[in-house]
Amino acid sequence: MSIILTPFAKLLLLFYDITGSYGVALILFSLVIRLVLFPVFLKGRKGMLGMSGLAEKQKVQIGRASCRERV
């Protein structure tokens, strides 16, 4: 736990030393974390969109199969 906590605490204290306000330091800290995690978020979003495309294709195939059964 301290492996993650120590760098985060130092980064937050650095932002506090620069700005002099814990509120602004927290906002800067959250922006930095979002920027660092953005590639992971983007990859997950692309995967989710790909899966939704596959789901739509499966629905079309199921619909075609039920049409074949009727004939």
N, C-alpha and C positions, 0 to 999 in steps of 0.2 A: 504494500500500500504506500509506503514512504517513497518508493521508486517513482510513483506518479505524483504524489502529493508535494514532494520537495521542489521539483521544477515549477509546478503550478504556483506554489506559494512564493517562490523567488520572482517569478514573472509578475505576479500581482503586486508584490512589494516594489518591484522596479517601476511599474506603472504608477503606483502611489507616490513614489519618490519624484517621478517626473511631473505628475499633475498636481499632487498635493490634495487630492480628493479621492476617497474610496469609491464614490459613485462613478466618476469618470474612469477610474482605474478598472472597475468591473466591466464597464462598457467596452473599453479597449481590450480587456482580457477576453471577453466573449467574442469580439470581432476576430481576434487572432486565432482563437480556437476554431471558429467557423471557417476561416481561411485555410487552416491546416487540414481540417476534415472535409473540405469541399471536394477534393478528388474522390474520396470514398463515397460521399453523398451522390456525386455525379454517376459513378459506376453503378451504384445501387439503383438509381433512377433509370439508367439505360436498361438494366436487367429487368426491372419491373415493366417497362414499356415493351420489351421483347416478349415477356411472358404474356402480357395482355394481347399482343398480336397473335401468339400461338393459340391462346384461348379462343379468339375469334375464328381462327382457321378451323379449330376443332368443332366449334358450333356449326360452321358451314358444312363440314364433312358429316356431322351427325344429322343435320337437316337433309342432306343429299341421300344419306343412307335410309332415312325414314321415307323419303319420296320413292326410292327404289323398291322398298317393301310394299308400298301401296300398289305398284304396277304389277 
